[in-house]
Structures are given as structure tokens and as C-alpha cells.
Amino acid sequence: MPEKVITLAEYLDSMAVPGELYEKLDDNTVRCYACGLRCKIKDGRRGVCQVRFNKGGVLYVPFGYAAGIQADPIEKKPFFHVLPGADALTFGMLGCDMHCD
């Protein structure tokens, strides 16, 4: 019997865990504080980033994966005066908080 094929979104959602950077509001709505947009997310909906979602009044967030990992010179970072010449580990998750069409 072949295994059920799932989408990338379904797989990533299965890895999501309850987050900490949110506030519970009325009617199972949450306010996400993970970025500057401060999305107000209704139950069963997603934030602008499309990776954080509200399930039963709990904000679920990405966990256990990175979309990219790289060692960058510290001079690229906003704290470039710390340890000149050192490397800093940079990583990024999937999701974007821009409003493109």
C-alpha cells in the first residue's frame, strides 16, 4: 500500500510547536509578537508570514528546521564592533512578513 503523499506545508505544520511570543485575546484569537507586524490571528488562520498559525487559541510556530544556515563575518551584523574578524552563525526560517502580490 503506498504511503500518503503530504505537501510541504502539511509536513512543516506537523513540526510546529506552541509558541511563547503571543497574547490570548477574545474568541480564541491571538496576537503574535514574533515580528513588528503584531498579527491578530483568528482561530484556524495564519499570520502574514504563513508559518505561524492559531489552533484553538494557541499560536503554533516553526520548530526543528532552518531554511538556510551560514557563517557570516561579524561585520555584517548590527553588532559588528564585537569581536572584529570573528564569524557569526546566521540562520533563517521559511516565511515572510512582506505584503507582496
C-alpha positions as CSV (number, residue, x, y, z in Angstrom):
1,M,0.0,0.0,0.0
2,P,1.6,3.3,-1.0
3,E,2.1,5.9,1.7
4,K,0.0,9.1,1.7
5,V,1.8,12.0,0.0
6,I,1.7,15.2,2.0
7,T,2.5,18.7,1.0
8,L,5.5,20.7,2.3
9,A,3.1,22.9,4.2
10,E,1.5,19.9,5.9
11,Y,4.9,18.5,6.9
12,L,6.1,21.8,8.3
13,D,2.8,22.3,10.2
14,S,3.3,18.8,11.8
15,M,6.7,20.1,13.1
16,A,5.1,23.3,14.7
17,V,5.1,23.7,18.4
18,P,3.1,26.0,20.7
19,G,4.9,29.4,20.8
20,E,5.6,31.9,23.6
21,L,5.5,35.3,21.9
22,Y,1.8,35.8,21.7
23,E,-1.1,37.2,23.7
24,K,-4.5,35.5,24.0
25,L,-7.4,37.7,23.1
26,D,-11.2,37.1,22.9
27,D,-12.9,34.3,20.9
28,N,-9.7,32.2,20.6
29,T,-7.9,35.0,18.7
30,V,-4.2,35.6,19.4
31,R,-1.8,38.5,18.9
32,C,1.6,37.3,17.6
33,Y,4.6,39.2,18.7
34,A,7.2,37.4,16.6
35,C,7.7,40.3,14.3
36,G,6.8,44.0,14.1
37,L,3.5,43.4,12.3
38,R,1.9,42.1,15.5
39,C,-0.6,40.0,13.6
40,K,-4.0,39.4,15.1
41,I,-4.8,35.8,14.1
42,K,-8.2,34.3,14.4
43,D,-8.7,30.6,15.3
44,G,-7.8,28.4,12.2
45,R,-6.0,31.2,10.4
46,R,-2.3,32.1,9.7
47,G,-0.3,35.3,10.2
48,V,1.1,37.3,7.3
49,C,4.3,35.1,7.4
50,Q,2.2,32.0,6.7
51,V,4.3,29.8,9.1
52,R,2.7,30.8,12.4
53,F,-0.9,29.8,12.9
54,N,-3.7,29.8,15.5
55,K,-5.1,26.4,16.5
56,G,-7.7,26.5,19.3
57,G,-6.4,29.8,20.7
58,V,-2.8,28.7,20.8
59,L,-0.1,30.2,18.5
60,Y,1.9,27.4,16.8
61,V,5.4,28.3,15.5
62,P,8.0,26.7,13.3
63,F,10.4,24.3,15.1
64,G,13.2,21.9,14.3
65,Y,14.3,23.1,10.8
66,A,16.1,26.0,9.2
67,A,15.7,27.1,5.6
68,G,19.3,28.3,5.4
69,I,22.4,28.3,7.7
70,Q,25.6,30.2,7.0
71,A,28.7,31.5,8.8
72,D,28.9,35.3,8.1
73,P,31.6,37.8,9.1
74,I,30.6,39.6,12.3
75,E,31.0,42.9,10.4
76,K,27.7,42.1,8.5
77,K,25.7,42.2,11.8
78,P,24.3,45.1,13.7
79,F,26.8,44.4,16.5
80,F,29.9,44.4,14.2
81,H,32.1,46.1,16.9
82,V,32.0,42.9,19.0
83,L,34.9,40.5,18.3
84,P,36.2,42.0,15.0
85,G,37.2,39.4,12.5
86,A,35.0,36.7,14.1
87,D,32.3,34.7,12.4
88,A,28.6,34.7,13.4
89,L,26.2,31.9,12.7
90,T,23.2,33.1,10.6
91,F,20.1,31.1,10.1
92,G,16.7,31.7,8.6
93,M,13.3,30.1,8.7
94,L,10.7,29.9,6.0
95,G,8.0,32.6,6.0
96,C,8.0,36.2,5.1
97,D,6.2,39.3,6.6
98,M,6.1,41.4,3.4
99,H,2.8,42.1,1.6
100,C,3.8,41.1,-2.0
101,D,1.2,40.2,-4.6
